[in-house]
Amino acid sequence: MKKFLLIALLAMLWPSAVLALNPKREFRGAWLHTVFQDHYLKRTTAQNQAYLREQLDKLQAAGVNAVVFQVRPQADSFYASKLEPWSRFLTNGGAAPSPAWDPLEFIIGEAHARGMELHAWLNPYRVTSSKKQTLPKGHIYHQHPEWFVRYDGKLYFDPGIPESRSFITAVVMDIVERYDVDGIHFDDYFYPYPVKGVEFPDSKSFAKYGKGMKRDDWRRKNVDMLIKGLHEKISTTKPWVVFGISPFGIWRNKKSDPRGSDTNGLQNYDALYADVLLWAEKGWIDYLMPQLYWDLEHKLASYLTLVEWWNNNACGRHLFVGQDVAVTMKKPDIGDSSENSQLRHKINLTREAENIQGNCWWPGYSITDNTGGVADSLTIDLQATVAVPPAYSWISQKRPASVKGLSHKDGKLTWDAPQIKKSPDDAVKFVVYRFEPGDEIDLENSEAIEGVTWRNEFTAEDPGIYVVTALSRVNQESEPSKTIKVR
């Protein structure tokens, strides 16, 4: 209730807002990248922890329910890894942070404490970003330089070498096995973005493993094998950990493929050798998050065109749209709209689309910095209510056990959590609803959600009728608990 009183007050002070009817189910992500972010390196352990808490608090206030945190920016780690050195964006020379801490473990706990998912974001092939960059002792490059190639002076794993794929898979599975992550996330960096006139130097591996294939097809197959293999490993080890890809926003242009979009830009399929539609069709991934970083009527890559194209090509998997905050907030809306940004128009398009279940904001720091007033808009209006991420029904359709023993004492709700069995159907988080006396107990009413929590307790000081449901690891929702009245 306090939140909605604040929203009402802010709306009075911001008369241009037309408050949105926000859906109950929606992925609302934010990328927190660590690559080229020197502020982590400059801060102490305590300062970094305080900084991440502040970032999560601000994201939560803006309605974000999933954080995509970059834990492997350049074949290095923002977590305690025995396979790769600590990231140069966190410490110097691959040394462990001092005082010791594990950023991934820390941010998982902090995100879950705020009812948010945490997806661990890795870049599979990228190793260095300049010709002069050196790698610390103990890096796998020093042990197996034959797995790597230099392209435009930068070092990459060669995707065509089976040992490269095996090592990358081991890195991912180390995270899956040891950390309570909700998802594994790759973005658009597969084969590197092409440099004009410079061929990727994989002739040696192609000669050994190409087996008469066309080189383009062979390169795509190499990435396919990595994605397929990871899917199999993850689903066998922890089937509830979802695997998502955030590709460059154009799969193929229509002039290259009748199935492609009416655009004229770089193509995932041809330039980065990432056939993301195949991965969705085969069920090797759980979500696609295309980076639609253009304005609504961009001449070469229109957001209007692409959001419709991706909606029509979701291939039975969840589809979330990657949104560039600066681009979205910089230009006014089109047509006869009086909006001074394209934010509302873009979000409304995703909510009207049948096969799109949410958005992810790039970068998350733009939300926490309130770039162009984006956080104000999300907090007051477009993400004003708490949203539950969509369920992954192809993993499990089973509803978890219901909450029992709901009680209220000293301003706090508590309940008995169902037993954990290390299954996708485990009740691991809970949704708290509040209704006015006499109101229908409508669990589809997004405005009734007070919060989502990983704990079996919740602060409830506002009077009303409360019920609690359980969410499984794949976001299936239980039947509601018995109601309890708080006076």
C-alpha positions as CSV (number, residue, x, y, z in Angstrom):
1,M,0.0,0.0,0.0
2,K,2.8,2.4,0.9
3,K,4.3,1.9,-2.6
4,F,1.0,2.7,-4.3
5,L,0.5,5.8,-2.2
6,L,3.9,6.9,-3.4
7,I,3.1,6.1,-7.0
8,A,-0.2,8.1,-6.7
9,L,1.7,11.1,-5.4
10,L,4.3,10.9,-8.1
11,A,1.7,10.6,-10.7
12,M,0.0,13.8,-9.5
13,L,3.4,15.5,-9.8
14,W,3.9,14.0,-13.2
15,P,0.6,14.7,-15.0
16,S,1.8,13.5,-18.4
17,A,1.9,9.9,-17.2
18,V,-0.9,7.6,-18.3
19,L,-0.6,4.7,-15.8
20,A,-0.2,1.4,-17.5
21,L,-2.0,-1.9,-16.7
22,N,1.0,-4.0,-15.9
23,P,0.9,-7.8,-16.5
24,K,1.3,-10.2,-13.6
25,R,3.7,-12.4,-15.6
26,E,6.6,-10.7,-17.2
27,F,10.4,-11.0,-17.4
28,R,12.0,-7.7,-16.4
29,G,15.7,-8.1,-16.7
30,A,18.7,-5.9,-16.5
31,W,22.3,-6.6,-17.7
32,L,25.1,-5.7,-15.3
33,H,28.2,-6.0,-17.3
34,T,31.7,-6.1,-15.8
35,V,33.8,-5.9,-18.9
36,F,35.6,-2.6,-19.1
37,Q,34.1,-1.5,-15.8
38,D,37.0,-0.2,-13.8
39,H,34.9,0.8,-10.8
40,Y,35.0,-2.8,-9.4
41,L,38.8,-2.7,-9.6
42,K,39.0,0.6,-7.8
43,R,36.7,-0.4,-4.9
44,T,37.5,-2.4,-1.8
45,T,35.6,-5.6,-1.0
46,A,33.2,-3.8,1.3
47,Q,32.7,-1.0,-1.2
48,N,31.9,-3.4,-4.0
49,Q,29.4,-5.2,-1.8
50,A,27.7,-2.0,-0.8
51,Y,27.7,-0.9,-4.5
52,L,26.0,-4.1,-5.7
53,R,23.4,-3.9,-2.9
54,E,22.7,-0.3,-4.0
55,Q,22.4,-1.4,-7.7
56,L,20.0,-4.2,-6.8
57,D,17.9,-1.9,-4.5
58,K,17.5,0.6,-7.4
59,L,16.7,-2.1,-9.9
60,Q,14.1,-3.7,-7.6
61,A,12.5,-0.3,-7.1
62,A,12.2,0.0,-10.9
63,G,10.4,-3.3,-11.1
64,V,13.3,-5.4,-12.3
65,N,12.9,-9.1,-11.4
66,A,15.9,-10.7,-13.0
67,V,19.6,-9.6,-13.0
68,V,21.9,-10.8,-15.7
69,F,25.4,-10.5,-14.2
70,Q,28.5,-10.9,-16.2
71,V,30.7,-13.4,-14.5
72,R,33.1,-14.3,-17.3
73,P,33.9,-11.3,-19.4
74,Q,37.2,-12.4,-21.0
75,A,37.9,-16.0,-20.1
76,D,38.3,-14.8,-16.5
77,S,36.0,-14.9,-13.5
78,F,34.0,-12.8,-11.1
79,Y,33.7,-15.9,-8.9
80,A,36.1,-18.4,-7.3
81,S,37.1,-20.6,-10.2
82,K,39.8,-23.3,-10.3
83,L,39.7,-23.2,-14.1
84,E,40.3,-19.5,-14.9
85,P,41.9,-16.6,-13.1
86,W,40.1,-13.8,-11.3
87,S,39.0,-11.1,-13.7
88,R,41.3,-8.2,-14.5
89,F,38.2,-6.0,-14.1
90,L,38.0,-7.1,-10.4
91,T,41.7,-7.6,-9.3
92,N,45.2,-7.0,-10.7
93,G,47.1,-9.9,-12.2
94,G,44.7,-12.6,-11.6
95,A,45.1,-12.4,-7.8
96,A,42.2,-13.3,-5.5
97,P,40.3,-10.3,-4.0
98,S,41.4,-9.3,-0.5
99,P,39.6,-9.4,1.8
100,A,38.2,-12.5,0.2
101,W,34.8,-12.6,-1.3
102,D,33.0,-14.3,-4.2
103,P,31.0,-11.8,-6.2
104,L,28.8,-14.4,-7.9
105,E,27.9,-16.1,-4.6
106,F,27.3,-12.6,-3.1
107,I,25.0,-11.3,-5.8
108,I,23.0,-14.5,-5.9
109,G,22.2,-14.2,-2.2
110,E,21.4,-10.5,-2.5
111,A,19.2,-10.9,-5.6
112,H,17.2,-13.8,-4.1
113,A,16.8,-11.7,-0.9
114,R,15.0,-9.2,-3.1
115,G,12.8,-11.7,-4.9
116,M,14.9,-11.5,-8.1
117,E,16.4,-14.1,-10.3
118,L,20.1,-14.2,-11.0
119,H,21.4,-15.3,-14.4
120,A,25.1,-15.9,-14.8
121,W,26.3,-14.3,-18.0
122,L,29.4,-15.7,-19.8
123,N,31.2,-14.8,-23.0
124,P,32.3,-18.2,-24.5
125,Y,35.2,-17.4,-26.9
126,R,36.6,-14.0,-26.1
127,V,39.9,-13.9,-24.3
128,T,41.6,-10.5,-24.8
129,S,40.5,-7.1,-26.1
130,S,43.8,-5.6,-27.4
131,K,47.1,-6.7,-28.9
132,K,49.0,-5.6,-25.8
133,Q,46.9,-7.4,-23.2
134,T,48.8,-10.1,-21.3
135,L,47.3,-13.1,-19.5
136,P,48.2,-14.0,-15.9
137,K,50.1,-17.1,-15.0
138,G,48.0,-20.2,-14.8
139,H,45.6,-19.1,-17.6
140,I,44.6,-22.0,-19.8
141,Y,46.2,-20.3,-22.8
142,H,49.7,-20.9,-21.4
143,Q,48.9,-24.6,-21.1
144,H,47.2,-25.0,-24.5
145,P,48.1,-22.2,-26.9
146,E,47.0,-24.5,-29.7
147,W,43.4,-24.0,-28.8
148,F,43.5,-20.3,-29.5
149,V,43.8,-17.9,-32.5
150,R,44.5,-14.2,-32.9
151,Y,42.1,-12.2,-34.9
152,D,42.7,-8.5,-35.4
153,G,45.3,-8.8,-32.8
154,K,42.9,-10.2,-30.2
155,L,42.9,-13.7,-28.7
156,Y,40.0,-16.0,-29.0
157,F,39.3,-19.7,-28.4
158,D,39.0,-21.4,-31.8
159,P,35.4,-22.6,-31.9
160,G,36.5,-25.4,-34.4
161,I,38.7,-27.2,-31.9
162,P,36.8,-29.8,-29.8
163,E,39.0,-29.2,-26.8
164,S,38.0,-25.5,-26.8
165,R,34.3,-26.6,-26.6
166,S,35.1,-29.1,-23.9
167,F,36.9,-26.5,-21.8
168,I,34.1,-23.8,-22.2
169,T,31.5,-26.5,-21.3
170,A,33.6,-27.3,-18.1
171,V,33.6,-23.7,-17.1
172,V,29.9,-23.3,-17.5
173,M,29.2,-26.6,-15.7
174,D,31.4,-25.6,-12.8
175,I,29.1,-22.6,-12.2
176,V,25.9,-24.7,-12.6
177,E,27.1,-27.4,-10.2
178,R,28.5,-25.0,-7.5
179,Y,26.2,-22.0,-7.5
180,D,22.4,-21.5,-7.1
181,V,22.0,-19.6,-10.3
182,D,18.6,-19.4,-12.0
183,G,20.0,-19.2,-15.5
184,I,23.1,-19.4,-17.7
185,H,23.3,-16.6,-20.3
186,F,25.3,-16.0,-23.4
187,D,25.1,-12.8,-25.4
188,D,25.9,-12.1,-29.0
189,Y,29.7,-12.8,-29.0
190,F,30.2,-16.1,-30.8
191,Y,32.6,-15.9,-33.7
192,P,33.9,-12.4,-33.4
193,Y,32.3,-9.5,-35.2
194,P,34.0,-9.4,-38.6
195,V,36.7,-6.9,-39.4
196,K,36.5,-5.8,-43.1
197,G,39.2,-7.5,-45.1
198,V,40.4,-9.7,-42.3
199,E,39.6,-13.4,-42.4
200,F,39.1,-15.4,-39.2
201,P,42.3,-17.5,-39.0
202,D,40.8,-21.0,-38.6
203,S,42.3,-22.7,-41.7
204,K,44.3,-25.2,-39.6
205,S,41.3,-26.4,-37.6
206,F,39.1,-26.3,-40.7
207,A,41.5,-28.5,-42.6
208,K,41.5,-31.0,-39.7
209,Y,37.9,-31.0,-38.8
210,G,36.0,-29.5,-41.8
211,K,35.3,-32.9,-43.4
212,G,34.4,-31.5,-46.8
213,M,31.9,-29.0,-45.4
214,K,31.6,-25.4,-46.6
215,R,33.5,-23.3,-44.1
216,D,30.4,-21.1,-43.2
217,D,28.4,-24.3,-42.5
218,W,31.2,-25.8,-40.5
219,R,31.6,-22.7,-38.4
220,R,27.8,-22.7,-37.6
221,K,28.0,-26.4,-36.8
222,N,30.9,-25.7,-34.3
223,V,28.7,-23.2,-32.4
224,D,25.7,-25.5,-32.7
225,M,27.7,-28.3,-31.0
226,L,28.6,-26.0,-28.1
227,I,25.0,-24.9,-27.5
228,K,23.6,-28.4,-27.9
229,G,26.2,-29.9,-25.6
230,L,25.7,-27.3,-22.9
231,H,21.9,-27.8,-23.1
232,E,22.4,-31.5,-22.5
233,K,24.8,-31.1,-19.6
234,I,22.7,-28.4,-17.9
235,S,19.4,-30.3,-18.3
236,T,21.0,-33.5,-16.9
237,T,22.7,-31.8,-14.0
238,K,20.1,-29.1,-12.9
239,P,17.2,-29.2,-15.3
240,W,15.7,-26.1,-13.6
241,V,18.6,-23.9,-14.6
242,V,17.5,-22.2,-17.8
243,F,19.8,-21.5,-20.7
244,G,19.3,-18.2,-22.6
245,I,20.9,-16.5,-25.6
246,S,20.9,-12.8,-26.3
247,P,21.7,-12.5,-30.1
248,F,22.4,-9.5,-32.2
249,G,19.0,-8.2,-33.3
250,I,19.0,-9.5,-36.9
251,W,19.0,-13.2,-37.6
252,R,19.1,-12.7,-41.4
253,N,17.9,-10.0,-43.8
254,K,15.1,-10.9,-46.2
255,K,17.4,-10.3,-49.2
256,S,19.5,-13.2,-48.0
257,D,16.7,-15.5,-46.8
258,P,13.0,-15.4,-47.5
259,R,12.5,-16.2,-43.8
260,G,14.5,-13.2,-42.8
261,S,13.4,-9.7,-41.6
262,D,12.9,-6.7,-43.8
263,T,16.1,-5.1,-42.6
264,N,19.6,-4.3,-44.0
265,G,22.1,-4.9,-41.3
266,L,24.7,-7.4,-40.0
267,Q,23.4,-10.9,-39.8
268,N,23.8,-13.4,-36.9
269,Y,23.7,-16.4,-39.2
270,D,26.3,-15.2,-41.7
271,A,28.6,-12.9,-39.7
272,L,28.7,-14.5,-36.2
273,Y,27.7,-18.0,-37.3
274,A,25.0,-18.2,-34.7
275,D,21.8,-19.9,-36.0
276,V,19.8,-18.9,-33.0
277,L,16.5,-20.0,-34.5
278,L,17.8,-23.5,-34.9
279,W,18.7,-23.6,-31.3
280,A,15.2,-22.6,-30.3
281,E,13.5,-25.0,-32.7
282,K,15.6,-27.9,-31.4
283,G,14.9,-26.9,-27.8
284,W,18.5,-26.4,-27.0
285,I,17.8,-23.0,-25.3
286,D,15.0,-21.8,-23.0
287,Y,14.8,-18.2,-24.1
288,L,15.9,-15.8,-26.8
289,M,16.7,-12.2,-25.9
290,P,17.4,-10.4,-29.2
291,Q,19.1,-7.1,-28.9
292,L,16.7,-4.7,-30.6
293,Y,18.8,-1.7,-29.9
294,W,17.4,0.6,-32.6
295,D,14.7,3.3,-32.6
296,L,11.2,2.6,-33.8
297,E,11.7,3.7,-37.4
298,H,15.4,3.1,-37.9
299,K,16.1,3.0,-41.7
300,L,18.2,-0.2,-41.7
301,A,16.8,-2.0,-38.7
302,S,13.5,-0.7,-37.5
303,Y,12.4,-1.8,-34.0
304,L,8.8,-1.9,-35.3
305,T,9.8,-4.4,-38.0
306,L,12.0,-6.5,-35.8
307,V,9.7,-6.8,-32.8
308,E,7.1,-8.2,-35.1
309,W,9.6,-10.5,-36.8
310,W,10.9,-12.0,-33.6
311,N,7.4,-12.4,-32.3
312,N,6.6,-14.5,-35.4
313,N,9.8,-16.5,-34.9
314,A,9.9,-17.4,-31.2
315,C,10.0,-21.1,-32.1
316,G,8.2,-22.2,-29.0
317,R,10.6,-20.7,-26.5
318,H,10.3,-17.6,-24.4
319,L,11.2,-14.4,-26.1
320,F,12.4,-11.3,-24.2
321,V,13.4,-8.1,-26.0
322,G,16.8,-6.5,-25.3
323,Q,16.2,-2.8,-25.0
324,D,18.9,-0.1,-25.3
325,V,18.0,2.5,-22.6
326,A,19.9,5.5,-24.1
327,V,18.5,5.0,-27.6
328,T,15.0,4.5,-26.2
329,M,15.0,7.5,-24.0
330,K,16.8,9.8,-26.4
331,K,14.2,10.1,-29.2
332,P,10.6,11.2,-28.9
333,D,7.8,8.8,-29.8
334,I,6.5,8.7,-33.3
335,G,3.1,9.7,-34.8
336,D,0.8,12.0,-32.9
337,S,2.1,10.9,-29.5
338,S,3.2,13.5,-27.0
339,E,5.6,11.2,-25.2
340,N,9.2,12.5,-25.1
341,S,10.7,9.1,-25.4
342,Q,9.9,5.8,-27.1
343,L,9.8,3.8,-23.9
344,R,6.1,3.4,-23.5
345,H,5.6,2.6,-27.2
346,K,8.3,-0.1,-27.1
347,I,7.0,-1.8,-24.0
348,N,3.5,-1.7,-25.2
349,L,4.5,-3.5,-28.4
350,T,6.1,-6.3,-26.4
351,R,3.1,-6.6,-24.2
352,E,0.7,-6.7,-27.2
353,A,2.8,-9.4,-28.9
354,E,1.6,-12.9,-28.4
355,N,5.0,-14.6,-28.1
356,I,7.0,-12.0,-26.2
357,Q,7.1,-12.3,-22.4
358,G,9.2,-9.4,-21.3
359,N,12.2,-7.1,-21.7
360,C,15.8,-6.7,-20.6
361,W,17.4,-3.4,-20.1
362,W,20.9,-2.5,-21.4
363,P,22.8,-1.6,-19.5
364,G,21.3,-2.0,-16.0
365,Y,23.5,0.8,-14.9
366,S,21.4,3.1,-17.1
367,I,18.4,2.2,-14.9
368,T,20.2,2.8,-11.7
369,D,21.5,6.1,-13.1
370,N,18.0,7.0,-14.2
371,T,19.2,7.9,-17.7
372,G,16.6,10.1,-19.4
373,G,14.2,9.5,-16.5
374,V,13.8,5.8,-17.3
375,A,13.8,4.6,-13.7
376,D,11.1,7.2,-12.9
377,S,8.9,6.0,-15.8
378,L,9.4,2.3,-14.8
379,T,8.8,2.9,-11.1
380,I,5.8,5.1,-11.4
381,D,4.1,3.5,-14.3
382,L,5.4,0.9,-16.7
383,Q,6.8,-1.5,-14.1
384,A,5.0,-0.2,-11.1
385,T,3.7,-3.5,-9.9
386,V,5.7,-6.6,-8.9
387,A,5.8,-9.1,-11.8
388,V,6.4,-12.9,-11.7
389,P,8.7,-14.2,-14.4
390,P,7.1,-16.5,-16.9
391,A,7.0,-20.3,-16.3
392,Y,9.1,-22.6,-18.3
393,S,6.4,-25.2,-19.0
394,W,8.5,-27.4,-21.3
395,I,10.7,-28.2,-18.3
396,S,7.8,-28.9,-16.0
397,Q,4.1,-28.2,-15.9
398,K,3.7,-29.5,-12.3
399,R,2.5,-27.0,-9.7
400,P,4.4,-27.0,-6.4
401,A,2.8,-27.9,-3.1
402,S,0.8,-25.2,-1.5
403,V,1.9,-23.1,1.5
404,K,0.7,-24.3,4.9
405,G,0.6,-22.7,8.4
406,L,0.3,-19.1,7.3
407,S,0.4,-16.8,10.4
408,H,1.0,-13.2,11.3
409,K,2.8,-11.8,14.3
410,D,4.6,-8.5,15.1
411,G,4.1,-7.2,11.5
412,K,5.5,-10.3,9.9
413,L,3.9,-13.1,7.9
414,T,5.4,-16.6,8.3
415,W,4.5,-20.0,6.8
416,D,5.8,-23.5,6.4
417,A,7.7,-24.1,3.3
418,P,7.2,-27.3,1.3
419,Q,10.1,-29.8,1.4
420,I,12.9,-29.3,-1.1
421,K,13.8,-32.4,-3.2
422,K,16.3,-31.0,-5.7
423,S,13.7,-31.0,-8.5
424,P,12.3,-28.4,-10.9
425,D,9.0,-28.7,-8.9
426,D,10.5,-27.6,-5.6
427,A,8.8,-24.6,-4.0
428,V,11.7,-22.3,-3.6
429,K,10.1,-18.8,-3.7
430,F,6.8,-17.3,-2.7
431,V,4.3,-14.7,-3.9
432,V,2.6,-12.6,-1.3
433,Y,-0.8,-11.1,-2.2
434,R,-2.9,-8.5,-0.3
435,F,-6.5,-7.7,-0.9
436,E,-9.0,-5.3,0.6
437,P,-11.7,-6.9,2.8
438,G,-14.6,-8.0,0.6
439,D,-12.5,-8.1,-2.6
440,E,-12.3,-11.2,-4.7
441,I,-9.2,-13.2,-4.2
442,D,-7.9,-12.8,-7.7
443,L,-4.4,-14.1,-8.2
444,E,-4.3,-12.6,-11.7
445,N,-4.5,-9.1,-10.3
446,S,-1.0,-7.8,-10.6
447,E,-1.8,-4.9,-8.3
448,A,-2.5,-7.3,-5.4
449,I,1.1,-8.6,-5.4
450,E,3.0,-7.2,-2.4
451,G,6.3,-9.0,-3.2
452,V,8.2,-12.2,-4.2
453,T,10.5,-13.7,-1.7
454,W,12.9,-16.7,-1.4
455,R,12.2,-16.8,2.3
456,N,9.2,-18.2,4.2
457,E,8.5,-14.8,5.8
458,F,7.4,-11.4,4.7
459,T,6.9,-8.0,6.4
460,A,3.2,-7.2,6.3
461,E,2.2,-4.1,8.2
462,D,-0.6,-2.9,6.0
463,P,-4.1,-4.1,6.9
464,G,-5.9,-6.4,4.5
465,I,-6.5,-10.0,3.5
466,Y,-3.3,-11.9,2.7
467,V,-2.6,-15.1,0.8
468,V,0.6,-16.7,-0.2
469,T,1.5,-19.0,-3.1
470,A,4.6,-21.0,-3.8
471,L,6.6,-20.8,-7.0
472,S,8.6,-23.7,-8.3
473,R,12.1,-23.4,-9.6
474,V,10.6,-23.0,-13.1
475,N,8.0,-20.4,-11.9
476,Q,4.9,-22.7,-11.8
477,E,2.6,-21.4,-9.2
478,S,0.8,-23.3,-6.5
479,E,-2.8,-23.1,-5.3
480,P,-3.2,-20.2,-2.7
481,S,-2.8,-20.7,1.0
482,K,-5.6,-20.1,3.4
483,T,-6.3,-16.4,3.8
484,I,-5.3,-14.4,6.9
485,K,-6.6,-11.1,8.0
486,V,-4.1,-8.4,9.1
487,R,-5.6,-5.6,11.1
